[in-house]
Amino acid sequence: MLVGNPATGKSTIAAVLSTIAADSPNHVCYKAEGPKQLLDNWNPEEGGGFYWIDDAFGPNQLREDFVDHWIAIMPKLQAATAAGNSFVLTSRRHIYEAAKPKLGTRNHPFFRDSTAIVEVGRLSELERRQILYNHVKCGNQSKQWKLTVKKFLDVLSKEATFTPEIARQLGDRAYTANVTASLDSLLKFVRENRAFLLQTVGELSKVHRSALTLVFLHRGRMPVSGPLPEIQEIVVRFYDVSRETLADSLNELRESFLVEVADGTRRDWNFKHPTLSDALAAILRDAEGMRELFIRGVGVETILSDVLCDGVERIPDAVIIPRSLNALLVDRLVETPDDGSRLNRLLFHFLWERASDDVFRQVLQKDPAILSRIARASREIAYDPKINVYSRAASFGILPAELRIEMGGRIERDLIHESDASFLDREDILALLSPLALVKLSKRIKAEVIPALMTKIENTGDNPDSELTPQENFEDIEVTLNYLANFYSDEIEGFPEINEMTKLISSNVDALVRKKEEEERERDEDDWRWREMSDRSPSTPVPPAPQQIRFSPSQDRSIFSDVDE
């Protein structure tokens, strides 16, 4: 997984890896925008696939439906990798950090221990200079401009805020209209790039801004065949432009701000770089009248995924809705179809994390039946949107008694039968249990949960999953033990079973490690004859590893000396 801040080159690296893989006859390459598209294009039992999943957990902010899909398919991902498939995921750092606790133990083992996490953006000085050279050399700036600025490029490449995307913008005259060819102006462009990008987009003509807005309202992925009529109408009304002018403007922005991307038989308009989407979000967030049109015109799924109520803890790149539009927002939220699945879960998640107290109360007052909707449960109670909505409603005194009893029963069942102890440090969720259930909770954990965990440890030790490492076989149990240890931290001495189980897990892991090592030794002994019969001809010289190669650039000649030629 390529993880990094915006504009650090994650997608570019993934594209290069995909191109290399495509040159091999042993690989078939696919690009997917998120896990759902991945599911549409793969067969876990087939080998030789190279899958690039861009913005794996959401392009600008965390997509809860993406997390749900990853939780469901991560075991298949491990099986597909074992079958010879390769996967490259990209994600902005803050989005992946938000996804990690929700993925929990369902995250891929190599992602959990960071074995397969690559921090993008940590570039050497040579790499920085080479990236800047390539973009300026091959960009569309005038020869005179390149001649004037080349003496400053080495300084720019050393700036802490320098990124590959800034290098690309420096090479494109569309982004430097407000930059002069002086060191001060160039340094300001590198150090305050977001401000320059906002200014650049803000100073585009009305028709060009309308075209970018049209793509933005399609979540940065608009069919070339034509926009959704309701979104097109929003843009036409807000900018007072014709549909014909809007279509022409899209083509005029090709390769500078927009690119046309093929996906099978479908072709889409995408932003040249995700930072353009960020800039549009910032501009539209403050545009008078735009947010009302946005709420009225976009689909309810977009509202559930992209909107945030004013006063709620900030989510990067969310469209913030002012309190003056709360009534309109409530009307749109209660329009959410009761699909018994995905949309209900998104609605519960919105009410849990994105709704202000006022909007939360109004929605449930306007449609109390929302609380009775069916939605897929999370693996852990603590991260279940519906349970968190119930706990929030209970804190406001608006949760019906019968629903509280029903949810309390579910929480007890998950604790006793599924060993889900994730909620034991959450007073708001514990409040859903009846007083009698709370009194009996500790006794039931000791009498029912702990013996079940002990049996599970023994069964896992006797019948481990061969596709998992010895440690991975016991991870879910260890997570539960950690929850229990925290819950009983003040009286841990009264629960020696927790320490006993921790020791039992350790001894089982050691036994499985020894067994695995013995099996590997037996395999090595079985194939020694094959190794003895192998080619004994003189070995081919091994090329040096990249870190062994030493470059000796001339001390008198800068890499940028011919950037204007």
Buried (B, 14 or more C-beta within 10 A) or exposed (E): BBBBEBBBBBBBBBBEBBEEBEEEEEBBBBBBBBBBBBBEBBEBEEBBBBBBBBBBBBBBBBBBBBBBBBBBBBBBBBBBBEBEBBBBBBBBBBBBEBBEEBBBBBBBBEBBEEEBBBEBBEBEEEEBBBBBBBBBBEBEBEEEBBBBBBEBBBEBBEBEEBBBBBBBBBBBBBBBEEBBBEEEBBBBBBBEBBEBBBEBBEEBEEBBBBBBBBBBBBBBBBEBEEBBEEBBBBBBEBBEBEBEBBBEBBEEBEEBBBBEBEBEEEEBBBBBBBBBBBBBBBBBBEBEEBBBBBBBBBEBBBBBBBBBBBEBEEBBBBBBBEEEBBEBBBBBBBEBEBBEEBBBBBBBBBBBBBBBEBBBBBBBEEBBEBBEBEBBBBBBBBBBBBBBBBBBBBEEEBBBEEBBEEBBBBBBEBBBEBBBBBBBEBEBBBBBBEEEBEEBBBEBBBEBBBEBBBEBBEEBBEEBEEEBBBBBBBBBBBBBBBBBBEBBEEEBEEBEBBEEBBEBBEEBBEEBEEEBEEEEEEEEEEEEEEEEEEEEEEEEEEEEEEEEEEEEEEEEEBBBEEBBE
